[in-house]
Amino acid sequence: MIHFEPLPMLEAHFFLSAKQAGSSVLGYFSGKNAVDLPEDSNMDEYIKILAELEERLNASIMVDESDIAKLYGRIAESENSPDFPTDYFASNLIIGGVERLQFNEGCFEYIRSKADEIPDRIVERILGEGLDEGISQLRAIDIIASSELSNENKLLLIDIILHSETYIDLLERTLLPIAEEFSKCTDLIEPLLLHYRNSCESIASIEDEARVFEVAIKHELPNVKRYDFFPLVTYFNMLTFSFTDTENEKVFVGMGVLYDVLRKHYKDVEDVNTKLSQIMNVLGSKSRFDILAKLSDGPQYGRELAAYLGLTPATVSHHINALLAEGLIKLDTSGKRVYYSLNYDCTENFIGMLQKLLVRPNKLPASR
């Protein structure tokens, strides 16, 4: 289902995640992304609107920068650029799913009612897979302490487990003023929402929704039976999502209001050399190459790969995310387990591009 009204609390959340990651509207459009921007007569207007919105939201922040760093600083090192902030920060572990930010009223009461799940979420993120049953605070702290996280982040996660109410209160004080300011910007952002509504006109069925979603995440999820798409203004160039049930049949999707035009633009201007260099950069890690080699034997799940490679599940999860980002592998879900497998369409296309570039023409395989 396509929804057309933005969610102020969700906007505040993603605004802070981008801010803490070092991303800004003008930085995005004046940096590497400024090359051959789409010749859209409205793009200049959109950029001005986004910059003014960013300025207004920045002015509405009521907490110290150190508090924002606690809630939205990266918990683990990430290879993502500042334009694509990692989702591994404390606020997401506290919230437990961005779909919980749909409502300005009552969302924090619900988050407080689920505070006892925070240790499970933290341990699940560290181990890279779901848990079959709840975990004690003491066991969660032991797992955090033995992880490869920095001492600073270990102490932060342990503090969140021991004082979850304090952090939920801090998150509420952080998000509410920004969400309230966003709600006052209705007239300002209307041109962006109009663009979003127009871009969604062709999405008329669940099959259309699945197509948009699967193109964005670069693999199919045949179990999904319902999509809920919401516009994202502060995350204007991205698509993000969260599963909202234990069977992974329902997906909450936030789609940037300019996602369609920017995604099409970068797909059009991306040349073969750029794509090859991106993939080869990812495969420059021996651990990632070993993961691909292991997956050539058949699908595996995180713990199996970790045991095979002699790495922690959290480290394997980090490498898996890099491989997923380039489409080299795909995932399938079975209950709480996620299985990974080679995406042969992508790997064969990569080999074909590499052959065309580096193999003598008379040595290339004959076209079929």
NORDAFEN-V225016 format. One record per residue. N is the residue number from 0. PSI is psi in radians with two decimals (NA if undefined). OMEGA is omega in degrees with one decimal (999 if undefined). Layout:
n: {N & N}
psi: {PSI & PSI}
omega: {OMEGA & OMEGA}
//
This chain:
n: {0 & 1 & 2 & 3 & 4 & 5 & 6 & 7 & 8 & 9 & 10 & 11 & 12 & 13 & 14 & 15 & 16 & 17 & 18 & 19 & 20 & 21 & 22 & 23 & 24 & 25 & 26 & 27 & 28 & 29 & 30 & 31 & 32 & 33 & 34 & 35 & 36 & 37 & 38 & 39 & 40 & 41 & 42 & 43 & 44 & 45 & 46 & 47 & 48 & 49 & 50 & 51 & 52 & 53 & 54 & 55 & 56 & 57 & 58 & 59 & 60 & 61 & 62 & 63 & 64 & 65 & 66 & 67 & 68 & 69 & 70 & 71 & 72 & 73 & 74 & 75 & 76 & 77 & 78 & 79 & 80 & 81 & 82 & 83 & 84 & 85 & 86 & 87 & 88 & 89 & 90 & 91 & 92 & 93 & 94 & 95 & 96 & 97 & 98 & 99 & 100 & 101 & 102 & 103 & 104 & 105 & 106 & 107 & 108 & 109 & 110 & 111 & 112 & 113 & 114 & 115 & 116 & 117 & 118 & 119 & 120 & 121 & 122 & 123 & 124 & 125 & 126 & 127 & 128 & 129 & 130 & 131 & 132 & 133 & 134 & 135 & 136 & 137 & 138 & 139 & 140 & 141 & 142 & 143 & 144 & 145 & 146 & 147 & 148 & 149 & 150 & 151 & 152 & 153 & 154 & 155 & 156 & 157 & 158 & 159 & 160 & 161 & 162 & 163 & 164 & 165 & 166 & 167 & 168 & 169 & 170 & 171 & 172 & 173 & 174 & 175 & 176 & 177 & 178 & 179 & 180 & 181 & 182 & 183 & 184 & 185 & 186 & 187 & 188 & 189 & 190 & 191 & 192 & 193 & 194 & 195 & 196 & 197 & 198 & 199 & 200 & 201 & 202 & 203 & 204 & 205 & 206 & 207 & 208 & 209 & 210 & 211 & 212 & 213 & 214 & 215 & 216 & 217 & 218 & 219 & 220 & 221 & 222 & 223 & 224 & 225 & 226 & 227 & 228 & 229 & 230 & 231 & 232 & 233 & 234 & 235 & 236 & 237 & 238 & 239 & 240 & 241 & 242 & 243 & 244 & 245 & 246 & 247 & 248 & 249 & 250 & 251 & 252 & 253 & 254 & 255 & 256 & 257 & 258 & 259 & 260 & 261 & 262 & 263 & 264 & 265 & 266 & 267 & 268 & 269 & 270 & 271 & 272 & 273 & 274 & 275 & 276 & 277 & 278 & 279 & 280 & 281 & 282 & 283 & 284 & 285 & 286 & 287 & 288 & 289 & 290 & 291 & 292 & 293 & 294 & 295 & 296 & 297 & 298 & 299 & 300 & 301 & 302 & 303 & 304 & 305 & 306 & 307 & 308 & 309 & 310 & 311 & 312 & 313 & 314 & 315 & 316 & 317 & 318 & 319 & 320 & 321 & 322 & 323 & 324 & 325 & 326 & 327 & 328 & 329 & 330 & 331 & 332 & 333 & 334 & 335 & 336 & 337 & 338 & 339 & 340 & 341 & 342 & 343 & 344 & 345 & 346 & 347 & 348 & 349 & 350 & 351 & 352 & 353 & 354 & 355 & 356 & 357 & 358 & 359 & 360 & 361 & 362 & 363 & 364 & 365 & 366 & 367}
psi: {2.36 & 2.18 & 2.59 & -0.11 & 2.30 & 2.81 & 1.90 & -0.73 & -0.68 & -0.69 & -0.73 & -0.71 & -0.85 & -0.51 & -0.79 & -0.60 & -0.71 & -0.72 & -0.83 & -0.49 & -0.09 & 0.18 & 2.57 & 2.79 & -0.93 & -0.60 & -0.67 & -0.81 & -0.27 & -0.15 & -2.45 & -0.40 & -0.16 & -0.15 & 2.10 & 0.93 & 2.67 & 2.45 & 1.21 & 2.14 & -0.30 & -0.09 & -0.71 & -0.72 & -0.76 & -0.73 & -0.73 & -0.71 & -0.82 & -0.67 & -0.71 & -0.72 & -0.80 & -0.73 & -0.74 & -0.69 & -0.67 & -0.72 & -0.33 & -0.10 & 2.27 & 0.07 & 2.90 & 2.67 & -0.56 & -0.58 & -0.69 & -0.69 & -0.67 & -0.78 & -0.56 & 0.10 & 2.63 & 2.31 & -0.55 & 2.76 & 2.48 & 2.56 & 0.02 & 2.57 & 2.87 & -0.37 & -0.14 & 1.33 & 2.44 & 2.65 & 0.09 & 1.29 & 2.88 & -0.69 & -0.67 & -0.62 & -0.55 & -0.76 & -0.79 & 0.28 & 2.12 & -0.34 & -0.34 & -0.16 & 0.32 & -0.51 & 2.29 & -0.64 & 2.22 & -0.19 & -0.63 & -0.50 & -0.71 & -0.74 & -0.71 & -0.64 & -0.31 & 0.29 & -0.48 & -0.18 & -0.17 & -0.79 & -0.68 & -0.74 & -0.75 & -0.81 & -0.67 & -0.71 & -0.64 & -0.73 & -0.39 & 0.25 & 2.81 & 2.76 & 2.56 & -0.40 & 2.90 & 2.74 & 2.53 & 2.76 & -0.74 & -0.77 & -0.69 & -0.75 & -0.68 & -0.73 & -0.73 & -0.80 & -0.55 & 0.05 & 3.07 & 0.23 & 2.80 & 2.73 & -0.65 & -0.78 & -0.56 & -0.83 & -0.67 & -0.85 & -0.67 & -0.71 & -0.67 & -0.72 & -0.74 & -0.45 & 0.90 & -0.68 & -0.69 & -0.73 & -0.59 & -0.72 & -0.75 & -0.74 & -0.70 & -0.79 & -0.49 & -0.79 & -0.65 & -0.84 & -0.61 & -0.74 & -0.69 & -0.70 & -0.69 & -0.70 & -0.39 & -0.06 & 0.37 & -0.88 & -0.68 & -0.80 & 0.01 & -0.73 & -0.62 & -0.70 & -0.59 & -0.74 & -0.77 & -0.80 & -0.75 & -0.66 & -0.35 & 0.01 & -0.55 & -0.11 & 1.60 & -0.07 & 2.94 & -0.49 & -0.70 & -0.73 & -0.75 & -0.70 & -0.83 & -0.79 & -0.79 & -0.57 & -0.68 & -0.73 & -0.04 & 0.42 & 2.85 & 2.58 & 1.46 & -0.28 & -0.28 & 2.25 & -0.22 & 2.36 & 2.46 & 1.82 & 2.26 & 2.57 & 2.54 & 2.08 & -0.81 & -0.36 & 0.89 & -0.38 & 0.12 & 2.82 & 2.23 & 2.77 & 2.87 & 2.34 & 2.42 & 0.12 & 2.85 & -0.35 & 0.04 & 0.61 & -0.29 & 2.37 & 2.28 & 2.11 & 2.24 & 2.13 & 2.15 & 2.47 & -0.37 & 0.26 & -0.74 & -0.85 & -0.67 & -0.67 & -0.78 & -0.71 & -0.87 & -0.47 & -0.68 & -0.68 & -0.21 & 2.10 & 2.97 & -0.75 & -0.70 & -0.81 & -0.77 & -0.75 & -0.61 & -0.81 & -0.76 & -0.55 & -0.74 & -0.71 & -0.04 & -0.28 & 2.20 & -0.63 & -0.71 & -0.68 & -0.70 & -0.62 & -0.81 & -0.74 & -0.73 & -0.68 & -0.32 & -0.31 & -0.23 & 2.97 & 2.53 & 2.76 & 2.98 & -0.82 & -0.66 & -0.79 & -0.71 & -0.77 & -0.71 & -0.72 & -0.23 & 0.54 & 2.86 & 2.66 & -0.61 & -0.69 & -0.75 & -0.74 & -0.68 & -0.80 & -0.68 & -0.74 & -0.66 & -0.69 & -0.68 & -0.68 & -0.55 & 0.04 & 0.21 & -0.42 & 2.89 & 2.93 & 2.65 & 2.57 & 2.51 & 1.73 & -2.23 & -0.07 & 2.49 & 2.15 & 2.46 & 2.54 & 2.82 & 2.44 & 1.57 & -0.52 & -0.75 & -0.81 & -0.67 & -0.64 & -0.70 & -0.81 & -0.70 & -0.75 & -0.70 & -0.68 & -0.78 & -0.54 & -0.68 & -0.27 & 2.47 & 2.41 & -0.70 & -0.06 & -0.08 & 2.57 & 2.52 & 2.47 & 2.49 & NA}
omega: {179.1 & 175.7 & -172.0 & 179.4 & 179.0 & -178.2 & -173.1 & -178.5 & 177.6 & 178.3 & 178.6 & -179.7 & -177.3 & 173.9 & -178.9 & 178.5 & 178.0 & -180.0 & -177.6 & 178.2 & 177.3 & -178.9 & 175.2 & -178.5 & -177.4 & 176.0 & 179.7 & -174.3 & -179.9 & -179.6 & -177.4 & -177.5 & -176.0 & -177.1 & 175.5 & 176.2 & -179.3 & 178.6 & -179.9 & -175.1 & -177.3 & -173.9 & 178.2 & 178.3 & -179.4 & -179.1 & 178.5 & 179.2 & -178.6 & 179.5 & 178.3 & 177.1 & 179.5 & 179.8 & -179.5 & 179.5 & 176.2 & -178.4 & -176.8 & -178.8 & -174.9 & -179.6 & 179.5 & 176.4 & 179.4 & 177.7 & 176.5 & 179.3 & 177.2 & -173.7 & -171.6 & 174.5 & -179.2 & 178.0 & 178.5 & 177.3 & -178.7 & 175.9 & 178.8 & 176.4 & 176.5 & 178.7 & -179.8 & -175.2 & 175.6 & 178.8 & -176.2 & 173.5 & -167.9 & -175.7 & 178.1 & 177.8 & 177.5 & -176.5 & 178.5 & 179.7 & -174.1 & 177.8 & 179.2 & 179.2 & 179.8 & -170.1 & 175.6 & -179.4 & 171.7 & -175.2 & -178.2 & 173.0 & 179.2 & 178.6 & 178.0 & -179.0 & -179.4 & -176.1 & -179.5 & 178.1 & -174.6 & 177.3 & 178.7 & -178.4 & -178.8 & -178.8 & 177.4 & -179.7 & 179.2 & -177.3 & 178.0 & 177.3 & -179.1 & 179.1 & 179.1 & 179.6 & -177.9 & -177.4 & -178.6 & 176.8 & -177.7 & 179.6 & 178.5 & 179.9 & 178.6 & 179.3 & 177.5 & -176.9 & -178.0 & -179.6 & 179.9 & 178.0 & 175.5 & 178.7 & 179.1 & -178.8 & 173.4 & -179.6 & 178.7 & -177.8 & 177.5 & 178.5 & 178.1 & 178.7 & -175.8 & -175.4 & -174.6 & -179.7 & 179.5 & -178.8 & 175.8 & 176.2 & 179.4 & 179.4 & 178.8 & 179.0 & -178.7 & -172.7 & -171.4 & -179.2 & 179.8 & 178.1 & 179.2 & 178.0 & 178.1 & -179.1 & 179.9 & -174.5 & -175.2 & -178.2 & -178.8 & -172.2 & -176.3 & 178.2 & 178.1 & 179.0 & 176.1 & 176.6 & 179.3 & -179.6 & 179.3 & -178.8 & -178.4 & -177.5 & -178.1 & 179.9 & -170.5 & -176.8 & 178.3 & 175.9 & 176.8 & 178.5 & 179.3 & -179.3 & 179.5 & -177.0 & -175.6 & 174.9 & -178.0 & -176.1 & 171.8 & 170.4 & -176.7 & 174.0 & -172.3 & -177.9 & -174.7 & -179.6 & 179.5 & 173.6 & 171.3 & 180.0 & 174.1 & 177.3 & 173.9 & -179.1 & -178.9 & 177.1 & -163.6 & -173.6 & -171.6 & 168.2 & 179.2 & -174.8 & 176.8 & 173.3 & -173.4 & 174.3 & -173.4 & -179.4 & -179.6 & 179.8 & -179.4 & -177.6 & 173.3 & -173.5 & 170.6 & -176.2 & 179.9 & -176.6 & 176.2 & -175.8 & -174.4 & -175.1 & -179.5 & 177.3 & 179.3 & -179.4 & -175.6 & 173.8 & -178.4 & -173.7 & -178.4 & -179.2 & -175.2 & -178.5 & 179.0 & -179.1 & 179.5 & -178.2 & 178.1 & -178.9 & -178.3 & 175.8 & 177.8 & -178.2 & 177.4 & 175.8 & 179.7 & -179.5 & 179.3 & 177.5 & 177.6 & 176.9 & 178.2 & -179.6 & 179.1 & -179.9 & 175.3 & 175.5 & -178.4 & -178.1 & 178.8 & 171.1 & -167.0 & -177.4 & 178.4 & 179.6 & 179.8 & -179.8 & -178.8 & -175.6 & -176.6 & -179.8 & 175.6 & 176.8 & 179.6 & 178.5 & 177.4 & 179.1 & 177.3 & 179.4 & 179.1 & -179.6 & 178.4 & 179.2 & 177.1 & -177.5 & 178.3 & 177.7 & -176.5 & 177.0 & 176.1 & 179.7 & 173.5 & -178.0 & 174.2 & -172.7 & 178.7 & 179.8 & 175.1 & 179.5 & 179.8 & 178.1 & 178.1 & 171.3 & -173.1 & 177.0 & -178.9 & -176.6 & 178.8 & 176.7 & 177.6 & 179.6 & 179.3 & 178.6 & -179.4 & 178.1 & -179.3 & -177.4 & -167.3 & -177.3 & 177.1 & -176.2 & -177.1 & 178.7 & -178.6 & 176.6 & 178.8 & 178.6 & 179.7 & 999}
//
